[in-house]
Amino acid sequence: HLRAKEVTCRGLLKPAQWKYWNWVSEGDHFENGAFFTSSGNPSASKQFGVDKMMPFKPGQMVPKPTKYAGPLSCTIGRPC
């Protein structure tokens, strides 16, 4: 399914709702058919300082920050 490969999945919103959001990809590498759909101002990243941008990291680093990612096992009425 095409949506499964879109990195910028915006849920069920129509393009008219997100076309002005500033989502820009610079220097990212996508594999296995993944793709990024830019929107808004293509020069948006130049409006922000380096401290406001997410720096590029190699894909090999993904396991470390996502090690504990996943759904919570919560019970209704009890703290998670």
Secondary structure as UniProt FT lines:
FT   HELIX           2..5
FT   TURN            7..8
FT   TURN            11..12
FT   HELIX           15..18
FT   TURN            19..20
FT   TURN            32..33
FT   TURN            42..43
FT   HELIX           44..47
FT   HELIX           50..52
FT   HELIX           59..61
FT   TURN            62..68
FT   TURN            76..77
//
